[in-house]
Amino acid sequence: MRFSSKNLAAFYYQLGTLVQAGVPIQKVLASSRKTAPRAMRSTVAKLSKIVNEGVPLHEAMERYGRRFEPLDRHGIRMSERSGALDVGLLSLSHYYESRAAARRKLITGFMYPVFLMVVAVCIHPLIALILGNLTLTQFLWDTVGALARIVLVCWIISLLVRGSFRVPGLNLRMDRLLLSVPVLGRLRFDYALSQWVSSIRLMLRAGISIVPALEYASRTVPSPLIADAYQRAAPLVGGQLEVSQALASTGVFPEELIQFWATGEESGKMDEMLDRLARFYEERWRNRLDQTAIWLPRIVYLLIILDIARLILTMAWAYVNILNSF
């Protein structure tokens, strides 16, 4: 089981600040056994024991497999080799803090629309229950049962989508399909771009050159479409074309990313351009999420109003039929 982004951000920040202050990593880990996030303390104690035996931190982390992301282990390995472990740890902290903030933003943005959807499911049966047209058992079936069926369908769809991303070829088609979904598709793609750019920036700060950083970030990006596009661009990088031109040749990366990248290549300030790109895409997907959070309740409101109008018309029509029967 992997640790949460929130816990990893706090853990790496604690390690990075102490290493930056000149404290040896052995002492840092020893003190972190009691101060690290509670869910990580047992693992930190084991890491401390292994590192005290003279094993580098990245090798100690590799013994725990999926508990730490490959990106973490790779970034720390490069940071240790370059003598800038504090920079690598603090960069990882920033990376996971951004991920945790993204998760909080997504949950907050969809809480209200989900609440309204629950109201939309319950309102019609509730009116029927009040009018005496439904028994309590029927009401529970129409509300709790309907919500359970919706959750089940969403869960099955989620399993199918996640399963498709594990199948080579199918994952690429699924990513393209999701990108075509209005609003949510672009939101997901912008989020993947922000994570991709942040990973490259993290690798550069860890002392890795741009081409290996691109290669590694593309293997860990949560978008098969971006990963495939870079694999197609990779043979052109360094030989025939600049990185920006190679990325542009794929037709996948947005124009603004290509422009930022080309500016970084011309000015020699690639790290600064990547900072701007990461902030740009982070702000854009957040803005898209805000717009989604604004419009989803409006759509649900409209559906509720239409359902109430349908109910009123149905009752009125039934009343007219009763009058005509006399």
Number of C-alpha atoms within 10 A of each C-alpha: 8 12 14 14 18 17 19 24 23 19 22 23 21 19 24 24 16 17 21 15 10 10 13 12 20 20 14 18 24 18 15 19 19 14 14 22 18 12 11 20 16 14 16 23 18 17 24 23 16 18 21 16 9 10 13 18 21 21 16 18 23 16 12 15 13 12 15 17 15 17 18 20 18 19 28 26 18 20 23 19 13 13 12 18 24 24 22 28 27 24 24 28 24 19 20 21 19 19 19 18 13 17 14 11 14 15 11 14 19 17 12 15 21 14 12 18 19 16 16 19 17 18 15 17 21 19 15 14 15 10 9 10 12 16 13 12 8 14 19 15 14 18 20 15 13 15 16 13 12 12 12 12 12 12 12 12 12 12 11 11 16 13 12 17 18 12 11 10 12 15 19 20 15 19 21 16 11 16 18 12 12 9 13 16 15 17 21 20 21 22 21 21 24 24 23 24 24 25 27 25 26 27 28 23 19 28 20 19 12 15 15 13 20 23 15 19 23 23 18 16 19 19 23 24 22 23 21 17 19 24 17 15 19 18 12 17 17 11 9 10 15 15 23 20 17 21 26 18 15 15 10 13 17 12 12 11 21 17 15 17 22 18 15 17 15 9 11 11 12 19 16 14 21 23 13 14 21 23 14 16 22 20 15 17 22 19 13 17 22 16 13 18 18 15 13 18 18 14 14 19 17 12 14 19 13 12 16 16 12 12 15 12 12 12 12 12 12 12 12 11 11 10 9 8 7 5
